[in-house]
Amino acid sequence: MTHVWMQWLKSKLRVGKSPVPRGPMVTCRQVIELLSDYINHELSPEDKTELDKHMQGCQNCETFLYTLSQSVDLLRDLRVEDIPDDVSSRLRNFLRSKYQSEK
């Protein structure tokens, strides 16, 4: 998640409000930012309902959810031994640099 989104989400959680903004419409960006929680069944029933409503009317978000779900399923079966050393090294370096830049 982006730094700005995390700040917004943390501020909402601190006040005891739902992470899904209530209002006239949940945006595609808000849906995409919460899809990981959606897939992992970590949203409240109310928030899941809001995202479900949006996705029923938004083919793009529905397709993104399907693609993300398929990717997660494929990655669950991936063993560390399956990742070539050079790819593993590049990935670690990339994640380390991202982590350092967000501090």
LINZIVEN-V793339 format. One record per pair of residues at least 24 apart in sequence whose C-alpha atoms are under 8 Angstrom apart, sorted by sequence separation. I is the first residue (numbers start at 0). J is the second residue. If there is no record, write none. Layout:
# LINZIVEN-V793339
I;J
I;J
This chain:
# LINZIVEN-V793339
25;49
25;50
19;46
26;53
4;32
18;46
25;53
17;46
24;53
31;60
19;49
30;60
34;64
38;68
0;32
31;63
27;60
2;101
